[in-house]
Amino acid sequence: MKTTFKIENLKCQGCVNTVTNGLLSLDGVEEVHVDLTTSVVQIIYSGDTDRTDEFASKLKSLGYPKAGE
């Protein structure tokens, strides 16, 4: 499955690395694509369960909440 978020506080390549590594540490996450210019994160993961809340929580804990939160 795939889910996409627009996030806040993404400022540099170090931020991209933090988001990427943080999300890849979650079980079942296969790929993470982060666009620094648009602050959009795309997460590709295995399974058929919607994990939007789990990913949003992880992003928030890393300091990159969903836009508008």
Summary of the structure (lengths in Angstrom):
residues: 69
radius of gyration: 10.8
end to end distance: 23.8
largest distance: 32.3
contacts: 188
relative contact order: 0.33
helix: 33%
strand: 29%
